[in-house]
Amino acid sequence: MRKALLKFIDFFYPPFSRWIPIHTFRYIVSGGTNTASGIILYFLIYNYVLQQQDVILPFRPGMITAPVATLIIEAPLTFIIGFTLNKYLVFTKSDLKGRIQLFRYAIVVGTNLLLNFALIKLLVETFNFYPTISKFITTILLAVMSYFIQTHFSFRVKK
C-alpha cells in the first residue's frame, strides 16, 4: 500500500522537480491531503452533524459554540490521518522510535490545536468571518510553521 501511494504521489512530481526536493513534495501532498480532509470534515461536521448549533453541556452550565465544538470533533480524526501519512509516506528515514515520533507529533498538533482554537475564535467571534473560511486561513498559517517543526523535531534524522 505504501509503495503504491508513493508511486502515485511521485507520478505528479516531475513538473515540480526543478523547484523542490521530492521529500518536500511528498510533505506538501500529504499535508495537503490532511488539510483538505480537515477542512472537508470541518464543513461536514459543522453543517450536517452539529447543524450550525452550539452544543449545550449537560454536566455543567454553559455551552460550546458550534465552530469550537466542530474543531474538537474534527481534530482527533485529522491527527490520525496526519500522523499516518507523515510517518509512513514522508518521514520514513527518521531514526526515532514510533512512540517518540507520536509523542512529539502530538505536542506539535496540540500546540496547533490551541492556536487553531484561538485564531478561529478570534476570526469568527471578533471579525465575524464564516467558520469554514476561518478554518482555512488558520490552516494555511499553521501548515507553514508545522513543516519546519515536523522536519526538525517530530521526525528528525540524526546526522
C-alpha positions as a printed NumPy array, in Angstrom:
array([[  0.   ,   0.   ,   0.   ],
       [  2.809,   2.408,   0.962],
       [  4.691,   1.76 ,  -2.272],
       [  1.55 ,   2.233,  -4.351],
       [  0.781,   5.555,  -2.663],
       [  4.351,   6.788,  -3.087],
       [  4.304,   5.749,  -6.735],
       [  1.063,   7.681,  -7.213],
       [  2.419,  10.786,  -5.448],
       [  5.754,  10.615,  -7.257],
       [  3.942,  10.422, -10.619],
       [  2.987,  14.097, -10.17 ],
       [  6.442,  15.191,  -9.009],
       [  8.344,  15.804, -12.312],
       [  6.889,  19.274, -13.059],
       [  7.938,  20.41 ,  -9.569],
       [ 11.358,  18.717,  -9.5  ],
       [ 13.158,  21.88 , -10.575],
       [ 11.971,  23.816,  -7.527],
       [ 11.535,  21.446,  -4.601],
       [ 13.047,  18.161,  -3.432],
       [ 10.89 ,  15.031,  -3.549],
       [ 10.741,  14.884,   0.258],
       [  9.217,  18.362,   0.418],
       [  6.813,  17.493,  -2.402],
       [  5.652,  14.402,  -0.524],
       [  5.184,  16.517,   2.616],
       [  3.11 ,  19.035,   0.682],
       [  0.943,  16.301,  -0.84 ],
       [  0.494,  14.518,   2.494],
       [ -0.107,  17.763,   4.333],
       [ -2.466,  18.912,   1.61 ],
       [ -4.396,  15.664,   1.856],
       [ -4.635,  16.003,   5.626],
       [ -5.552,  19.672,   5.36 ],
       [ -8.229,  19.025,   2.753],
       [ -9.576,  16.198,   4.907],
       [ -9.678,  18.56 ,   7.891],
       [-11.467,  21.309,   6.006],
       [-13.975,  18.885,   4.484],
       [-14.577,  17.205,   7.841],
       [-14.931,  20.607,   9.499],
       [-17.513,  21.689,   6.912],
       [-19.47 ,  18.421,   7.166],
       [-19.435,  18.32 ,  10.959],
       [-20.318,  21.999,  11.329],
       [-23.147,  21.956,   8.787],
       [-24.541,  18.415,   8.947],
       [-23.612,  16.901,  12.299],
       [-23.982,  19.962,  14.519],
       [-26.239,  21.777,  12.041],
       [-24.506,  25.043,  12.979],
       [-25.951,  24.779,  16.507],
       [-23.981,  25.433,  19.669],
       [-23.533,  22.47 ,  21.989],
       [-25.184,  22.703,  25.409],
       [-23.146,  20.935,  28.081],
       [-25.351,  18.631,  30.16 ],
       [-22.865,  18.175,  33.007],
       [-22.253,  21.848,  33.728],
       [-23.946,  25.106,  32.866],
       [-22.761,  26.622,  29.651],
       [-22.165,  25.755,  26.067],
       [-19.526,  25.316,  23.429],
       [-20.013,  27.337,  20.274],
       [-20.568,  25.32 ,  17.109],
       [-17.254,  26.361,  15.474],
       [-15.261,  25.283,  18.545],
       [-17.253,  22.058,  19.022],
       [-16.607,  21.241,  15.376],
       [-12.889,  21.697,  15.915],
       [-12.997,  19.39 ,  18.953],
       [-14.643,  16.65 ,  16.874],
       [-12.51 ,  17.144,  13.762],
       [ -9.096,  17.323,  15.466],
       [ -8.662,  13.649,  16.514],
       [ -9.621,  12.481,  13.038],
       [ -7.06 ,  14.668,  11.296],
       [ -4.473,  13.757,  13.958],
       [ -4.694,  10.098,  12.963],
       [ -4.654,  10.849,   9.246],
       [ -1.743,  13.282,   9.559],
       [  0.485,  11.111,  11.714],
       [ -0.061,   8.087,   9.493],
       [  0.762,   9.988,   6.31 ],
       [  3.825,  11.638,   7.831],
       [  5.235,   8.502,   9.419],
       [  4.715,   6.121,   6.526],
       [  4.964,   8.335,   3.446],
       [  7.109,  11.353,   4.252],
       [  9.481,  10.832,   7.167],
       [ 10.407,   7.213,   6.598],
       [ 14.108,   7.831,   7.323],
       [ 13.592,   9.157,  10.838],
       [ 15.592,   7.119,  13.327],
       [ 13.327,   7.996,  16.261],
       [ 11.142,   5.272,  17.724],
       [  7.498,   5.369,  16.694],
       [  6.277,   6.228,  20.178],
       [  8.693,   9.187,  20.353],
       [  7.51 ,  10.357,  16.931],
       [  3.902,  10.016,  18.062],
       [  4.568,  11.929,  21.29 ],
       [  6.388,  14.745,  19.506],
       [  3.778,  14.841,  16.774],
       [  1.121,  15.102,  19.485],
       [  2.945,  18.064,  21.056],
       [  3.028,  19.886,  17.726],
       [ -0.6  ,  19.048,  16.961],
       [ -1.652,  20.059,  20.483],
       [  0.064,  23.411,  20.051],
       [ -1.573,  23.801,  16.65 ],
       [ -4.932,  22.898,  18.149],
       [ -4.606,  25.638,  20.765],
       [ -3.557,  28.118,  18.101],
       [ -6.414,  26.883,  15.88 ],
       [ -8.841,  27.423,  18.735],
       [ -7.581,  30.933,  19.455],
       [ -7.422,  32.018,  15.833],
       [-10.822,  30.571,  14.874],
       [-12.396,  32.149,  17.945],
       [-10.785,  35.474,  17.042],
       [-11.764,  35.327,  13.374],
       [-15.336,  34.099,  13.96 ],
       [-16.316,  35.966,  17.1  ],
       [-14.317,  39.173,  16.727],
       [-14.082,  39.664,  12.968],
       [-17.311,  37.803,  12.044],
       [-15.679,  35.544,   9.451],
       [-17.559,  32.434,   8.349],
       [-16.232,  29.445,  10.353],
       [-15.077,  27.4  ,   7.348],
       [-13.142,  30.365,   5.936],
       [-11.627,  30.958,   9.372],
       [-10.516,  27.343,   9.46 ],
       [ -8.944,  27.675,   6.008],
       [ -6.957,  30.814,   6.932],
       [ -5.799,  29.292,  10.204],
       [ -4.77 ,  26.077,   8.49 ],
       [ -2.53 ,  27.83 ,   5.958],
       [ -0.703,  29.766,   8.673],
       [ -0.15 ,  26.714,  10.835],
       [  0.848,  24.429,   7.942],
       [  3.912,  26.505,   7.12 ],
       [  5.014,  26.512,  10.748],
       [  4.365,  22.77 ,  11.092],
       [  6.573,  21.82 ,   8.156],
       [  9.68 ,  23.119,   9.867],
       [  8.777,  21.739,  13.274],
       [  7.932,  18.266,  11.951],
       [ 11.131,  18.139,   9.897],
       [ 13.461,  19.231,  12.688],
       [ 11.672,  17.912,  15.774],
       [  8.981,  15.258,  15.401],
       [ 10.596,  13.157,  12.68 ],
       [ 14.187,  14.341,  12.739],
       [ 17.043,  12.299,  11.373],
       [ 20.332,  12.222,  13.257],
       [ 23.274,  13.423,  11.213]])
